[in-house]
Amino acid sequence: MRNPSLSQARDNMANAERSIRRAMSANSPVLRTEQLTQAYWDTDEEGRDAFAMVLIFRLAMSGRGAA
């Protein structure tokens, strides 16, 4: 049987990744910032830590100047 907390964490990370991808597809930096902010506030409280972790990971992996 799977650990429910681990399963929930995976779901939160996957949901965060989808929200961040949608927000990052905006055409301008201003729109990306607005959509990332809105996506964060639209995320359930228990999923916000996952949202922050995924966003930090994406920025870290994007390389210098690519974010």
C-alpha positions in Angstrom: 0.0 0.0 0.0 1.2 3.5 -0.9 1.9 6.1 1.8 -1.0 8.6 1.5 1.2 11.5 2.5 3.8 10.6 -0.2 1.0 10.2 -2.7 -0.5 13.6 -1.8 3.0 15.2 -2.1 3.4 13.7 -5.6 0.0 15.1 -6.6 0.8 18.5 -5.2 4.1 18.6 -7.1 2.4 17.5 -10.3 -0.3 20.1 -9.9 2.3 22.8 -9.1 4.2 21.9 -12.3 1.1 22.2 -14.5 0.2 25.6 -12.9 3.8 26.9 -13.3 4.0 25.7 -16.9 0.7 27.5 -17.8 1.9 30.7 -16.1 5.3 30.6 -17.8 3.8 30.3 -21.2 2.6 33.9 -21.1 4.1 36.2 -23.7 5.6 38.9 -21.4 7.5 39.0 -18.2 4.8 41.1 -16.6 2.1 38.6 -17.6 4.2 35.7 -16.4 4.7 37.3 -13.0 1.0 38.1 -12.7 0.0 34.6 -13.7 2.6 32.9 -11.3 1.3 35.1 -8.5 -2.3 34.2 -9.2 -1.4 30.5 -9.6 0.2 30.5 -6.2 -2.7 32.1 -4.5 -5.1 29.8 -6.3 -3.2 26.8 -5.0 -4.6 25.1 -1.9 -2.6 25.9 1.3 -1.3 22.4 1.5 0.0 22.6 -2.0 1.8 26.0 -1.7 5.0 24.5 -0.3 5.1 22.2 -3.4 4.5 25.1 -5.6 7.4 27.1 -4.2 9.7 24.0 -4.4 8.8 23.3 -8.0 9.3 27.0 -8.9 12.7 27.2 -7.2 13.7 23.9 -8.9 12.7 25.2 -12.3 14.7 28.4 -11.8 17.7 26.6 -10.5 17.7 24.2 -13.5 17.1 26.9 -16.1 20.6 28.3 -16.0 21.8 31.8 -15.7 19.7 34.3 -17.7 17.3 31.7 -19.0 14.6 32.2 -16.4 
